[in-house]
Amino acid sequence: MSGQFPANPLGGKNRVSLPTELLWALIGLLLTIGGTWMEAFITNPPWDWGNVGLHAQSLGVSFQVGAVLLTGCLGGKNAAALSQIAYLALGLLWFDTFNLQVFTQGAGPSYIQQPSFGYLLGFVPAAWVCGFLAFQTKPKLETLAWGCLCGLAVIHVVGLTYLTLGSLTNLASLGSLSYSDAVMAYSILRLPGQLVLVCLVSLVAYLTRQILFY
């Protein structure tokens, strides 16, 4: 029917097949692990490279959050949320057993005392929200960007809530940081770089979905 969003195997109101969800969940898991250890940066415009050379400037964040949002934009809500559940499980349980590090500051159950752990918890609902919004209509840059922005907001809401509860109940150890310093370090200072990632993820997701025709 004219005007309706066409059926596709990955999202919208259609049911996603289990193999497809598992594939995107695996891809999202690998992207998140890899993105955790890759520093995000931008370069000067390509048309300046011939005159002044290539110069990279760090955004002050990794690609971790970008990987979470990209999985939602490409894989849909269920696959994206499942990938982040698996990421948390690996960091808290399995990777600790094999003495491997998946989080930035270690692994194992004790990681829940890290002040940044709330932001990791926020990955699960953020991935779901981003994936849900990304498949409500045909892919457009503005709708994908809106989904990413909402997902990013969820991450910070959950992270700030965890920080607040941690400061009141000793659930999270702030170490030498005061509560205001922790908010500054984990939210405010990281937002500019993460907003750049939102723009990048939206563009990559839009082009990818155009290429893959869904």
C-alpha positions as CSV (number, residue, x, y, z in Angstrom):
1,M,0.0,0.0,0.0
2,S,1.3,3.4,-0.9
3,G,2.9,5.4,1.9
4,Q,3.5,2.4,4.2
5,F,7.0,1.4,5.3
6,P,7.9,-1.7,3.2
7,A,8.5,-5.0,4.9
8,N,12.1,-5.8,5.7
9,P,13.8,-8.6,7.5
10,L,15.6,-6.5,10.1
11,G,13.3,-4.2,11.9
12,G,10.2,-2.0,11.9
13,K,7.0,-3.8,12.9
14,N,8.1,-7.1,11.4
15,R,9.5,-10.0,13.4
16,V,13.2,-10.4,13.0
17,S,14.3,-14.0,12.3
18,L,16.3,-15.6,15.1
19,P,19.4,-16.3,12.9
20,T,19.5,-12.7,11.7
21,E,19.2,-11.3,15.3
22,L,22.0,-13.5,16.5
23,L,24.2,-12.5,13.6
24,W,23.7,-8.8,14.3
25,A,24.1,-9.4,18.0
26,L,27.5,-11.0,17.4
27,I,28.5,-8.2,15.1
28,G,27.4,-5.6,17.7
29,L,29.3,-7.4,20.4
30,L,32.5,-7.5,18.4
31,L,32.1,-3.8,17.4
32,T,31.6,-2.8,21.0
33,I,34.7,-4.7,22.2
34,G,36.8,-3.3,19.4
35,G,35.4,0.2,19.9
36,T,36.3,0.1,23.6
37,W,40.0,0.2,22.7
38,M,39.8,2.5,19.6
39,E,40.2,6.2,20.2
40,A,37.9,8.3,18.2
41,F,39.4,11.2,16.3
42,I,38.7,13.6,13.5
43,T,41.0,14.9,10.8
44,N,41.3,18.2,9.0
45,P,39.3,18.4,5.7
46,P,40.7,16.2,2.9
47,W,41.1,19.2,0.6
48,D,43.7,20.6,3.1
49,W,45.8,17.4,3.1
50,G,47.8,18.5,0.0
51,N,48.7,21.8,1.6
52,V,49.2,21.1,5.3
53,G,49.2,17.3,5.5
54,L,46.9,15.0,7.5
55,H,46.3,16.1,11.1
56,A,44.3,14.0,13.5
57,Q,42.6,15.4,16.6
58,S,41.3,13.2,19.4
59,L,37.6,13.5,20.4
60,G,38.5,12.5,23.9
61,V,36.3,9.3,23.7
62,S,36.5,5.8,22.3
63,F,34.3,4.3,19.6
64,Q,32.5,2.3,22.2
65,V,29.3,4.3,22.4
66,G,29.4,4.7,18.6
67,A,29.4,0.9,18.3
68,V,26.4,0.6,20.6
69,L,24.4,3.1,18.5
70,L,25.5,1.7,15.2
71,T,24.3,-1.7,16.1
72,G,20.9,-0.3,17.0
73,C,20.7,1.6,13.7
74,L,21.7,-1.5,11.6
75,G,20.5,-4.5,13.6
76,G,17.3,-3.3,15.3
77,K,16.3,-3.2,18.9
78,N,16.5,-6.9,19.9
79,A,19.8,-7.6,18.3
80,A,21.3,-4.4,19.7
81,A,20.1,-5.0,23.2
82,L,21.3,-8.7,23.1
83,S,24.7,-7.6,22.0
84,Q,25.1,-5.3,25.0
85,I,23.8,-7.9,27.4
86,A,26.5,-10.3,26.0
87,Y,29.1,-7.5,26.4
88,L,28.2,-7.0,30.0
89,A,28.2,-10.7,30.7
90,L,31.6,-11.2,29.1
91,G,33.1,-8.4,31.1
92,L,31.6,-9.4,34.4
93,L,31.9,-13.2,34.2
94,W,33.5,-15.1,31.3
95,F,36.4,-12.7,30.6
96,D,37.2,-12.5,34.3
97,T,37.6,-16.3,34.3
98,F,40.2,-16.2,31.6
99,N,41.9,-13.1,33.0
100,L,41.1,-11.1,29.9
101,Q,40.0,-7.5,29.9
102,V,36.9,-6.3,28.0
103,F,36.1,-3.1,30.0
104,T,38.5,-0.2,30.0
105,Q,39.6,-0.6,33.6
106,G,39.5,-4.3,34.2
107,A,36.8,-7.0,34.4
108,G,34.9,-9.2,36.9
109,P,32.0,-8.8,39.2
110,S,33.9,-6.1,41.2
111,Y,33.6,-3.8,38.2
112,I,30.1,-2.8,39.4
113,Q,31.9,-0.6,41.9
114,Q,33.4,1.4,39.2
115,P,31.7,4.8,38.8
116,S,31.5,4.3,35.1
117,F,29.6,1.0,35.4
118,G,26.2,2.8,35.2
119,Y,27.0,4.0,31.8
120,L,27.8,0.4,30.7
121,L,24.4,-0.6,32.1
122,G,22.9,2.1,30.1
123,F,24.1,0.5,26.9
124,V,21.3,-2.1,27.0
125,P,18.3,0.2,27.1
126,A,20.1,2.7,24.9
127,A,20.7,0.0,22.2
128,W,17.1,-1.0,22.4
129,V,15.7,2.5,22.1
130,C,18.1,3.4,19.3
131,G,17.2,0.2,17.4
132,F,13.5,0.8,17.9
133,L,13.5,4.3,16.6
134,A,15.8,3.5,13.7
135,F,13.2,1.1,12.2
136,Q,10.0,3.0,12.6
137,T,10.2,4.6,9.1
138,K,12.3,4.3,6.0
139,P,15.9,5.2,6.9
140,K,16.5,9.0,6.9
141,L,19.5,10.8,8.3
142,E,17.3,12.8,10.7
143,T,15.5,9.8,12.0
144,L,18.7,7.8,12.5
145,A,20.3,10.8,14.2
146,W,17.2,11.2,16.5
147,G,17.5,7.5,17.4
148,C,21.2,7.9,18.2
149,L,20.5,11.0,20.3
150,C,17.8,9.3,22.3
151,G,20.1,6.3,22.8
152,L,22.9,8.6,24.0
153,A,20.5,10.4,26.4
154,V,19.5,7.0,27.9
155,I,23.2,6.1,28.5
156,H,23.8,9.3,30.4
157,V,20.5,9.2,32.4
158,V,21.3,5.6,33.6
159,G,25.0,6.5,34.2
160,L,24.2,9.7,36.2
161,T,21.5,7.8,38.2
162,Y,24.1,5.1,39.0
163,L,26.6,7.8,40.0
164,T,24.0,9.4,42.3
165,L,22.9,6.2,43.9
166,G,26.6,5.2,44.3
167,S,27.5,8.4,46.1
168,L,24.6,7.9,48.5
169,T,24.9,4.2,49.1
170,N,28.6,3.4,48.4
171,L,27.4,1.1,45.5
172,A,30.0,2.8,43.3
173,S,33.4,3.9,44.5
174,L,34.3,7.4,43.3
175,G,37.8,7.1,44.7
176,S,39.4,10.5,44.9
177,L,36.7,12.1,42.8
178,S,33.9,14.1,44.2
179,Y,30.4,13.6,42.8
180,S,30.6,16.8,40.8
181,D,34.0,15.8,39.4
182,A,32.7,12.4,38.4
183,V,29.8,13.9,36.6
184,M,32.2,16.2,34.8
185,A,34.5,13.4,33.9
186,Y,32.0,10.8,32.8
187,S,29.3,12.9,31.2
188,I,29.9,16.6,30.5
189,L,33.5,16.3,29.1
190,R,32.6,13.3,27.0
191,L,29.4,14.8,25.4
192,P,31.0,16.8,22.6
193,G,33.0,13.9,21.3
194,Q,30.0,11.6,21.6
195,L,27.8,14.0,19.7
196,V,30.3,13.9,16.9
197,L,30.0,10.2,17.0
198,V,26.3,10.5,16.7
199,C,26.7,12.4,13.4
200,L,29.2,9.8,12.1
201,V,27.1,6.8,13.1
202,S,24.0,8.4,11.5
203,L,25.8,8.9,8.2
204,V,27.4,5.4,8.2
205,A,24.1,3.7,9.1
206,Y,22.2,5.7,6.4
207,L,24.7,4.8,3.7
208,T,24.9,1.1,4.8
209,R,21.1,0.7,4.8
210,Q,20.9,2.3,1.4
211,I,23.5,-0.1,0.1
212,L,21.8,-3.1,1.7
213,F,18.3,-2.0,0.6
214,Y,16.5,-2.0,3.9
